[in-house]
């Protein structure tokens, strides 16, 4: 289950550094988003992603992905308990 922002970035052949520059964000901000450390992404960042070609709604895609990731981790913890 791959982060939708990272999946799109890789499909476009963009490095994390290059996409961060295109979006006008810090490299580490994009890294935290791709690793799932951020609860959500801002509406403004989602709009910037859309302006550089991201298909769909990056904010909703990210939040759905992160919820699935959280549920998967929760199930794993419960199984191991």
Secondary structure by P-SEA (a helix, b strand, c coil): cccaaaaaaaaacccaaaaaaaacccaaaaaaaaacccccccaaaaaaaaaacccccaaaaaaaaaaaaaaaaaaaaaaac
